[in-house]
Amino acid sequence: MKILVTATSYPRHESDWQGVFIKNIVGELSKLHDISMLSPRGPAPNNVHWVSDEKAIINLEKVADLGGPAHLLRTAPLKAARYIPGLVSSLIRVYRSNSDAEILHINWLQNSIGSKSRKTPKLLTVLGTDYKLLQLPLVKTLVRRQISSSNCVIAPNADWMCPLLKESFGDIADIHPVHFGCSEDLYDITRAPKSGKWIVVQRVTKAKMGPLFLWYNELPENNSIHLFGPNQEGLKIPEGISFHGSTTLEELKNNWLSSATGIITLSTHDEGLPQILIEAAASGLPIIASNQVAHKEIVQHGQNGYIVNSPKDFLNAVNKLNNLDHNIAFSKKSREIAKQKFGTWRDCAQRYNELYKRLL
């Protein structure tokens, strides 16, 4: 089967954090199908081919450097007005020129714009950032116009998104969630947790950090927080938090996941289903997370982690998980949830493959 995959993010090099999940999904899909890509260019299997429209790829790379179209539309509308028209023109050209594609696998709702002229079946993925765009005027109308002329499946990566998507598009598209997977070797990590060694892995922005920089002061002295991720907003990192900068999954697997007490996220960002929490659960880490619906798809409160609403909740969760017997019981449950609900990237590709068959 010939699949055209479009995405506005893709890792440019092995240590790039942007769109790593796209690379993993495409890598597995390429074992099943002939894949053409419209995305920023980066490392890929030999049987994954970038479209020949050089201008289109350059446009995508420019928009990716600015944080992606959803980020621009929500935070910098003037910049969006400058760059988005060129991106839309590129999408229109590529959708029209790749007439041999049997499926359009379009990552993020906004990238469907320009696909209206193609009667080709479409699979649209939805994450947290583009889901949030549905609150903007005309977005629903624009997307509906693009998908109404062909068979379409809208595949959010989290169950909690389905009600609004069904309300918005259920009369013209099948809404079917597809959970992402993770690297198979995460399930084989042997944990030897150390009490008081906590990791935080996410982009360093005000929304992603949430109240972390305030609440960490509640921790007893024998606890340490190690923060990994690009400091995108140039935030001042408190002296009591060890900041390690950007990282890779390989570094985390080799040096941190086996020995960490657990992973913390107090994010207030519009999360879809945080990939790092899936990876943490697969490797057996207990999770302390803010009270977001996205986090509750991974964290079963009191079983593999804790949902916290206050500094007191946070301190109680830390103290409980510093008990290593308690920690190991939660670790077992985390891995069980990850295996049953998310599996591996190969499992994820098979889920998409079943939807391809349904579309045809």
Secondary structure in CASP SS format (residue, H / E / C, confidence):
PFRMAT SS
TARGET T0000
AUTHOR 0000-0000-0000
METHOD secondary structure of the structure
MODEL  1
M C 1.00
K E 1.00
I E 1.00
L E 1.00
V E 1.00
T E 1.00
A C 1.00
T C 1.00
S C 1.00
Y C 1.00
P C 1.00
R C 1.00
H C 1.00
E C 1.00
S C 1.00
D C 1.00
W C 1.00
Q C 1.00
G C 1.00
V H 1.00
F H 1.00
I H 1.00
K H 1.00
N H 1.00
I H 1.00
V H 1.00
G H 1.00
E H 1.00
L H 1.00
S C 1.00
K C 1.00
L C 1.00
H C 1.00
D E 1.00
I E 1.00
S E 1.00
M E 1.00
L E 1.00
S C 1.00
P C 1.00
R C 1.00
G C 1.00
P C 1.00
A C 1.00
P C 1.00
N C 1.00
N C 1.00
V E 1.00
H E 1.00
W E 1.00
V C 1.00
S C 1.00
D C 1.00
E H 1.00
K H 1.00
A H 1.00
I H 1.00
I H 1.00
N H 1.00
L H 1.00
E H 1.00
K H 1.00
V H 1.00
A H 1.00
D H 1.00
L C 1.00
G C 1.00
G C 1.00
P H 1.00
A H 1.00
H H 1.00
L H 1.00
L H 1.00
R H 1.00
T H 1.00
A C 1.00
P H 1.00
L H 1.00
K H 1.00
A H 1.00
A H 1.00
R H 1.00
Y H 1.00
I H 1.00
P H 1.00
G H 1.00
L H 1.00
V H 1.00
S H 1.00
S H 1.00
L H 1.00
I H 1.00
R H 1.00
V H 1.00
Y H 1.00
R H 1.00
S H 1.00
N C 1.00
S C 1.00
D C 1.00
A C 1.00
E C 1.00
I E 1.00
L E 1.00
H E 1.00
I E 1.00
N E 1.00
W C 1.00
L H 1.00
Q H 1.00
N H 1.00
S H 1.00
I C 1.00
G C 1.00
S C 1.00
K C 1.00
S C 1.00
R C 1.00
K C 1.00
T C 1.00
P C 1.00
K E 1.00
L E 1.00
L E 1.00
T E 1.00
V E 1.00
L C 1.00
G H 1.00
T H 1.00
D H 1.00
Y H 1.00
K H 1.00
L H 1.00
L H 1.00
Q H 1.00
L C 1.00
P C 1.00
L C 1.00
V H 1.00
K H 1.00
T H 1.00
L H 1.00
V H 1.00
R H 1.00
R H 1.00
Q H 1.00
I H 1.00
S C 1.00
S C 1.00
S C 1.00
N C 1.00
C E 1.00
V E 1.00
I E 1.00
A E 1.00
P E 1.00
N C 1.00
A C 1.00
D H 1.00
W H 1.00
M H 1.00
C H 1.00
P H 1.00
L H 1.00
L H 1.00
K H 1.00
E H 1.00
S H 1.00
F H 1.00
G C 1.00
D C 1.00
I C 1.00
A C 1.00
D E 1.00
I E 1.00
H C 1.00
P C 1.00
V C 1.00
H C 1.00
F C 1.00
G C 1.00
C C 1.00
S C 1.00
E H 1.00
D H 1.00
L H 1.00
Y H 1.00
D H 1.00
I C 1.00
T C 1.00
R C 1.00
A C 1.00
P C 1.00
K C 1.00
S C 1.00
G C 1.00
K E 1.00
W E 1.00
I E 1.00
V E 1.00
V E 1.00
Q C 1.00
R C 1.00
V C 1.00
T C 1.00
K H 1.00
A H 1.00
K H 1.00
M H 1.00
G C 1.00
P C 1.00
L H 1.00
F H 1.00
L H 1.00
W H 1.00
Y H 1.00
N H 1.00
E H 1.00
L C 1.00
P C 1.00
E C 1.00
N C 1.00
N C 1.00
S E 1.00
I E 1.00
H E 1.00
L E 1.00
F E 1.00
G C 1.00
P C 1.00
N C 1.00
Q C 1.00
E C 1.00
G C 1.00
L C 1.00
K C 1.00
I C 1.00
P C 1.00
E C 1.00
G C 1.00
I E 1.00
S E 1.00
F E 1.00
H E 1.00
G E 1.00
S C 1.00
T C 1.00
T C 1.00
L H 1.00
E H 1.00
E H 1.00
L H 1.00
K H 1.00
N H 1.00
N H 1.00
W C 1.00
L C 1.00
S C 1.00
S C 1.00
A C 1.00
T C 1.00
G E 1.00
I E 1.00
I E 1.00
T E 1.00
L C 1.00
S C 1.00
T C 1.00
H C 1.00
D C 1.00
E C 1.00
G C 1.00
L C 1.00
P C 1.00
Q H 1.00
I H 1.00
L H 1.00
I H 1.00
E H 1.00
A H 1.00
A H 1.00
A H 1.00
S C 1.00
G C 1.00
L C 1.00
P C 1.00
I E 1.00
I E 1.00
A E 1.00
S E 1.00
N C 1.00
Q C 1.00
V H 1.00
A H 1.00
H H 1.00
K H 1.00
E C 1.00
I C 1.00
V C 1.00
Q C 1.00
H E 1.00
G C 1.00
Q C 1.00
N C 1.00
G E 1.00
Y E 1.00
I E 1.00
V E 1.00
N C 1.00
S C 1.00
P H 1.00
K H 1.00
D H 1.00
F H 1.00
L H 1.00
N H 1.00
A H 1.00
V H 1.00
N H 1.00
K H 1.00
L H 1.00
N C 1.00
N C 1.00
L H 1.00
D H 1.00
H H 1.00
N H 1.00
I H 1.00
A H 1.00
F H 1.00
S H 1.00
K H 1.00
K H 1.00
S H 1.00
R H 1.00
E H 1.00
I H 1.00
A H 1.00
K H 1.00
Q H 1.00
K H 1.00
F C 1.00
G C 1.00
T C 1.00
W H 1.00
R H 1.00
D H 1.00
C H 1.00
A H 1.00
Q H 1.00
R H 1.00
Y H 1.00
N H 1.00
E H 1.00
L H 1.00
Y H 1.00
K H 1.00
R H 1.00
L H 1.00
L C 1.00
END
